Amino acid sequence: MGSIRDGKGHRAYRRQQAALKRRTARDNLPCGHGSPHGWGCGQPIDTTLPTGHRMSFTADHPDAINNGGKLVGQDLVPMHLACNSRKSDHAPVEIWEAS
């Protein structure tokens, strides 16, 4: 089985990622803007930093691909590379009350 990044939907994901980067630059969206799980530091993202810089733009999948999330079809969240790395593939925690 090949990498998910080489499979179906990769080009659609790249288009969605590029559109989010343009919107982040235009609207000065902060890290984690729109995150349903509250990840991100809330600081501005410099979209001109080179890829790989710890404070550069990256598009986060709220539901990590490793946890069953889809490559496309999710609302991507703008994040710093460092914040996205810290989030990793953590799933939202569900707390069940013991009865």
N, C-alpha and C positions, 0 to 999 in steps of 0.2 A: 504494500500500500504506500503510495506517495505522500508527500507532505501536503497538508491541507492548504498551505500557501501556494501550491502549484495547481490546485484542483479547480473544480467548477466554482464560479463565483468570485474568484480572485480579482478579476478586472473590475467587477462591480464594487467590491470592497475598496479597491484602490481609488475608484472615482468618488466613493462616499467619503473616504479619508481625505482626499484632496479638497473636496467641497467643505468639509469641516475645518480644515486648516485655513482656507480662505475666509470662512465665516469667523473663525477665532481671531484672525488678524484684523478683519474689518470691524468687528463688534467688541474687540478686546475682551473676549470670554476668558474667565479665570479657570484655573486648573480644577477639574471636577464639576464644571458647570453642567447641571442637569443629571448628575449621577443619582440613580434611584437608591443607591446604597450608601451615599455620603462619603465616598472616597474622593481624595484630592485635597490639596492644601489651600485652595482658594486664591492663590497668588496669580498675577498675570503671567501669560506664556509669551515668550519672545519667539515668534514663528520664524525669525531669520537666523536663529542659531543652527549650526550644522547638525545633521542627523547623527545621533550617538552622543551628543552633549547631554549631560545629566538633566539640564533644565530645558531641553528642546521639546518641541511639540510631538506628541504621539496621540493616537486615537485609541481609546480604551473600549473594549467590549464589556458592558456591564455584567453580562453572564459569560464567564470565561469559557473559551472554546474547550479547554481541558475538562470543564465541568458540564459539557453537553451543550454549551451555547453555540449559536450558528455564526459562521463567518460573515454572512450578509443577513439583512433583515432586522438587525438590532439598531437602536439609536446609539451611535457612537458618542463617547464623552471625551472632550479635550482634556489631556493631562500632560504634566511634565513626564519625561521618561523615568525619572527617579521615583515619582509618585506611583506611576503605573507599575514599575518594578516592585515597589514595596507592596502594592496591592496583590501582585502576582495572580494566582488563580484562586484566591480565597473566595469561598462561597458565602453568601449572606447567612448569618447565624439565625436559626430558629430556636426559640426557647419554649419548651413545653412545660406547662405547670404539672407537677406531680399531684396525683389525686389520692 
